[in-house]
Amino acid sequence: MISREQSSFVIGFEASNGQEALGALEKETFDLVLCDVVMPVMDGIAFLREYRKRNLKAPVIMLSNFDEYDKVRQAFKLGARDYILKDSATGGSLLRLLEEYCRNREMPDETYNFQSLVREALDGYSSPPFSALSQYVQSRVSGSSFRLLYLDMPQKDLSGEKDLFNTMCEIFRDHIVFSAITTQHHGIVLVHTALPLERKELQAIFENLQKSFPHTCGVLSRALTSLSDFRAGCERLNQAAAYAIYRSPPLFFSEEEIPPSHPCEPFPKERFLSLVKEQDLAGARETLMSFWEQTAAGQAMEPAAFKRQLEDVLFQTIQELKPFFQESMAMTRLQIKLLKELDYAYSREQITGIVESLFEGVRRQLPFLSQKQGTAVRDVMRYIADHYREPVTLQDAAAALHLNYTYLSSCVTQNTGKSFIEHLNAVRIKEAKRLLKETEMTVGEISDAIGYRDQGYFGKVFKRLAGTTPLHYRNACQRGDEL
């Protein structure tokens, strides 16, 4: 395949069988081992098994005329760095491959050549790397399909590529794992499958994946007969992984399990917020949970869209309730906490937990709200009674009572059904009626006496509340008419 004249390598030792090769490898250090599968005394597979037991370090490349799936799988499982079919490898291509390995011999624990091709494909290079990727794989196996496994991995599950590769080899024990690459939060595994994956086998694989990576969700692609859409497949699986929020463990599933999107009922936002304003937490929770369960069961809504809706619901719920807290920081902290949890949520249980946390957080505050609100309303009514003769405002009352302006406004309106200014006007007009009936003060003098600096405005407020003008009211009182 390669003539000595072509090669720039120094051939350190030539062995006629595996047993002889092991003896030499234990005595000397070599950069690379090129091994045939068929050999007398000890064949290539037996050699690899013993080589692994002795923990020898030089990378091993297998050469063979066999393209039998079982031989290829065994070789990779036993630690072969490459498996080259003699019929598909020319002298030049084999020489380039050997030179590549020697250039990267300081990285003996990585399948450098294939990993670099995969990374180039993921980085978006055009057809040459994809072509190289396909050629590389197809020179080792033929007539079968591939699967991509996309992992959305939190830091606690993230491991090195070597550990990930070894774990995947154990889980996909009847198939060939070609590559396992990790990024900051993701893992991508390329698996060669000789036979279709049956439902029962898939379920066992997903359960084993969940045991090995308890905090991770992942999607297995549909069968690929070509690697030309490798990068597009990774992008597609990245989007598909978001559907884990609709699932209970195991959070690993196949791409075929994602149903096509279809129209779904919108969230009854107005009804929900109305229940929140009425502090009917049981009704509000039931409305939200019912919508969530229906959406999760049908997986009808694109996950990102659902999260946006839930973010809006969380935000508006807390905004509605925040004014009822004298110390609004408690609700602000709850808001930030839940929105952050929602951003990172990846399972059905987590979404349900966020909804429950929202209502539990509010429920814990409500007993204190009633007491605080009652005290605040009594204090503001006392303030109005003491200061209605002055040009007071709600801001003045809040400052005097050391209460939050928004909180005080909501307390008064929520508990009495009227605003601060409505209560103030009612007290002033009641006093105006008494003065019109019992004194000789002019309308202008009365307006000043009860806190109105604009007589025209006083007249409008009086007519709206009393149903007549101040002068007509005085005249009617003098005539003894009932008003």
N, C-alpha and C positions, 0 to 999 in steps of 0.2 A: 504493500500500500504506500509506504514511504521509503524511498531509497536512502541509503546512508549519505549519498552526495547531496540530497535535498535538505537533509536535517542539520540543524545547528546544535542538536542535542548531543550530550555525551551519554551513551548507553552504559549505565553502571553495572548492570547484571542482566543476563538472560537465563531464565529458568524453563525447564521442560514441563514442569507441573507445579501445582499449587504448594505442595509440601516443600519442594526445593526453594520456591520463592519466599516462603515464610522464614526459612532458615536464614536466607540472605538479608531479609528486611529487619530481622532482629539484631543483626551484627552491624549493619551500616545504615546511614541515613540517605533517603532518596527524596527527590522533589515530586515525583509522579510515578504511579504504577499503572501500566497498561496491561490488562489481563483478558485472556480469552475465556469464554464460557466453557468450551469443550476442551478438556485436558485430561491426560491419564493420571492415575493415582488419586489426585484431588482436583475436582473440576472447579470452575470459577465461582459457583455459588457456595460450595463448601469452603473454598478459600476465603471468600468474603466473610462468612460466618466466623471462621477462626481468626481472621484478621481483626474483626471487631472485638472478639474476646480478648485479644492481646493488646488492645488499645493502641494500635499502631496509627501513625498520624498522616502519612502521605496520602493525598487524594487518589482514589482508584477509578480508572475509566475502564468500563467493560466493552469488549469487542465480541461480536457474535454474528452468525448468520441467522440466529433465531429471532423472530419477531413475535414469538408466543407471549401472550399477555402475562402469563404466570411467571415466566423467566424475568421479564422486565420488572414486574412488581417486586419480586423477591430481591433482585439486585438493588433497587432503590431502597427497599426496606432495610437491607443489611448495610446500607451506608455508601453505596456506589455514588460517585459524584456525577457520573455520566454513563450512558449506555448507547453505544453507537452500532448501528447495523452496517456490516461490512459492505453489503450490496448498495447502500445508499450514500456511503462516504467515499469520496475520492481522496487520492493522496494529498492534494492541495488543501482540501477542506479539513482533513484530519490534522495536517501539519499546523494550520492556523489555529485550530482548537487547542492543540498541545501547547503552542506558543502562548496562547491566552492564559492557559492554566499556569504556566511557569511564570508569566509576568505577575500573576496574582497569587503566587504561592505563599505570600505572607498572610493570606486570608484562607487557610486550609479548611476552615469550618463553614464556609459559605459556598453555595453553588453559584459562583460568581457570574458565569457566562449567562445562565438563564435568568438569574435575578436582574442583571443589568438590562436584558432585553425586555423583561416585564416592566421595569421602571421606565424605560424609554417609551413603551406603549402607553403607560399611564400618564406620562408627561405630555402626551399629545403629538408625538412625532408622526409623520405621515407614513406612507405605505412601506418603505424599506424595513423599519423595525418590525412592523406587523408581519411582513413577509418572512423576516428572519425568525421571528417568534414561532410562526407556523412551521417553517422548515425545521427548526430545531426540535420541536415536539414531534412532528410527523416522522422525523428520521429515527425516532425511538419507539413509537407506537403507530399503529395504522388501523384504519377501518373502524373507528369508534368515536365516541363523543366526549365532550369536556363539560365541566361544570365550574362556575365561579362561585365562591362563597364569600360574601361581603359581611364583615363584622363591624358593628358599631360598638367600640370597646371603651369603657371608662378606664381611668388610670389604674384602678385597683385590679382590673383584669388584664391589663396590658403587660406583655412579656416580650422577651427578645425573639427575634425571628427564628433562631435555632430551636428554642423551646416551643414556639408555636408550630413550627414544621414537624417536630417530633410528636407533639400532641395530635396533630392532624393525621399523621401516619397511623397512629393507634386507632383513632376514631374511624378513619376511612381505610380500615385494614384490608379490605378486599379490593381496593382500588389504588391508583398511583397518585400521590400528591407530588405535583411538579414544583410548586412554589408556594411560599408563605411569606408575605411581605407585610410589614406594619408601618403605619404612619403615626402621627401624633395621637389620633383617637380611633384609628380604623385598622382593620386587617383585611387582606385580600389573599385568598387561597385559590390556586388553580388545581383542579382534580381531574384526572383522566378516568373515565368510567367505561369499562368494556361492555357492560350489560346495562339495560335500563334499571334505574333505581325503583324498586317496588315500594308501595306505600308503607308496608311494615318495616322495611329496611330504613326508609327515610325517617320514620318515627323514632327508631332506635338511634339513628345518627343524631337527630335533633335533641333527644334526651341526654345523650352522652356529651354533646356540645354544651348543654345547659349546666351539666354537672361540672364540667371543666371550666366554664366561664359563666358563673352564676349571675353576673351583673351585666352581661352582654346580650345584645339582640343581633340576629343575623339572618340573611336571606340567601338561599341557594338558587342560582339561576336555572332557567330551563336548559335543556340539553343544547349544547353548541356543537355544530359539526365543523365549524371553522373558527379560527381565532381572529378573523378580520375585524369583528366588532368588539374586540376585547375592551377597549376603553369605553365605548358606548355602553357596553354591558355593565361596567363598573358604575357609570353614572346612573344608569337605570336602577341598579340595585341600591344605590345610595338613597334614591327617592323612595324605593319600595320599603326600605328598612323602617321608615317612619310609621308604617302601618302596624308596627309592634304595639303602638299605644292602644289598639283595639283588641289586643290579645292577652290571654293569661298564659303563664309559663306552660311549656317551653316557649321562649321568645325567639325560636328559630323556626323558619318556615320557608317554603319554596315559592318561587316567583309565580307559579301557576295558581297558588291559593288566593292571590289578591283578586277580588271580584272587580268587574268593570264598574266605573263610577256611574251613578244614576241620580236623578233629582231626588232630593229629600226635603222633608218639611223643615222650614226655617225655625230657629229657636224663638219661642214666644217671649221675646224680650220685654215687651210692655207689661204683660201680665206678671212676669217675674219681678220686675222692678216695682210694680204696684204692691205686690205682696211684701217685698222688702221694706217699702215705705211704711206699710201698715204693721211692720214688725211681726208678720206671720212667717216665722222662720221655717216652720214645718211645711207650710204650703210652698214656700220658695224652694226649699231643698227638694221636695218631691217633684216640682216642675223641672228643676235642673237635672236631677238624677234620672228622671224618666227620659228626657231628651238624650242624655249621655248614653244610657243603656240601649236605646233604639239606634243611635248612631253607631255604637260599637258593634252591635249585633249585625247590622247590615253593611258596615264599613263603607257607608254610602258617601261620606264626605272626605275629600282629600285631607290628610292629617294636618297639614299646615293651616288649612282654612279652619278646621275645627279648633285648633289651638288659638288662632286669632280670635274666634268667637268667644272662647272660654276666657281668654285674657280680658276681653272687653267686659264680659259679665263680672269677673272678679273685680276689675277696676271700678266699674260703676256701682257695684254693690257696696264696696268699701267707701266710695265717695258719698253715697247716700247716707251711710251710717256714721261716717266720720264726724259730722257736726254734733252728734249726740254725745260725744266724748269731750269732756273739758280738757283732757290731755290728749290731743289728736295724734301724738306720736305713737301711741299703742297701735292704732289702726294703720298708720303709715308703715310701721315695722312689719305688721302682718301682711300688708299689701306687697311690700318688696319681697318678703320671704316667699309668698305663694307664687308670685310672678316668676321668680328665679327658679323655683321648683318646677313650674310648668314648662319653662324653657328647656329644662334638661330631662323632663319626664319621657320615658320610653316604654311604659307598659300600662295595661288597663288598671292594675292595682294602684299604680302611682297617681293616675288621673283621679280615680275614685278617692284616694287619700287626700288629694289637694282640695277636692270639693268638700269632703267631710271636715278638713281643717278649717276651711273658711267659716262654715256654720258653727263649728265648735268654738272658734275664736270669738265670734260675735255673741254666741249664746252665753259665754262666760262673762261677758260685759253687761248683758241686759239687766240682771238684777240690780246692778249698781246704777244703771242708767235711770231707772224709774225713781229711785230715791233722789238722785242728783237733780233730775228734771223737776220733781215736785218742789224741791227747795229753791231751785233757780226761778221757777214761775212765781212762787210766793214772794221772793225777794224783789223781782222786777215789778210786781203789782204794788208792792209797798213803796218802791222807788217812784213809780208814776204818781201815786197818791201824795207823796211828799214834794214832788218837783213839777207837777203839771203846770204850775203858773209860770214856769221858766221855759225858754225855748230849747227844750231838751231833745236829744236824739237817741236812737238805740246805741250808737257808739258811746255816748255819754253814760248811759246806764251800764253798759258792759264794763267800761273803765271803772266806774264807781263800785261795781260789784266784783271786780277782779275776775271777770269771766271772758271767755273767747266770744268775740262778736258774732261769728257764724253759729257757734254753739248756742248762744243765748237766743238768737233769732229762731233757730229750729226748735228749741225747747218750747218757746212760747207758742209758736204756730202748731206744733205737733200735739201739745197738751190742751190747748184751748180752742183751736180751730180759727184763731184770729191772730193777726200780726201785732207787733208792738205798737205801730202807729194807729191801728184800729182801736186798741185798748186805750191809748193816750187820748184820742179824739173822743171816745165814749165818756171818759172821765171829765174832759173839758166841757163837752156839750151839756152834760148833766149839771155841772156847776153853772154854766151859762143860763140854763133854764131857771135855776134857783134865783140868780141875780136879776134876770128879767122880770120875774114874778114878784120878788120881795124888795127890790131897790129901785131907785130913780136913776141909776147909772145909765149913761148913753150906751148905744151899741158899740161905739168905738172904745169907750172906757172898759166895757166888759171884755171886748176882744183883747185888749192889752192885759187885763187882769188875769185872764186864764191862759196866757202864753202865746196868743196869736199876735204877731206883729203886723199882719196884713188883714185889714177889716174885710176886704172883698173875699179873701180866702176863708175867713171865719164864716161869712155869710153862706158860702157854698157848702161848707162842711155841715153847718147847722141845718140847712134845708135838706141835705141828703139824709141826715140822721133823724131829724124831727119832722120832716115832711112839710115844713113851712118856713117862712123867713123869720128872723128874730123879732121884727116889729109886729108881724101878724101874730106871732106867738104871744107877745106882751099884750096886745089888744084883746086877744081871745081870753087871756087870763083875767084881764080887768072886767070883761063881760061875764065871766063865770062859765064860759064855754068849756066843754070837756075836750081834752086833746089826747 
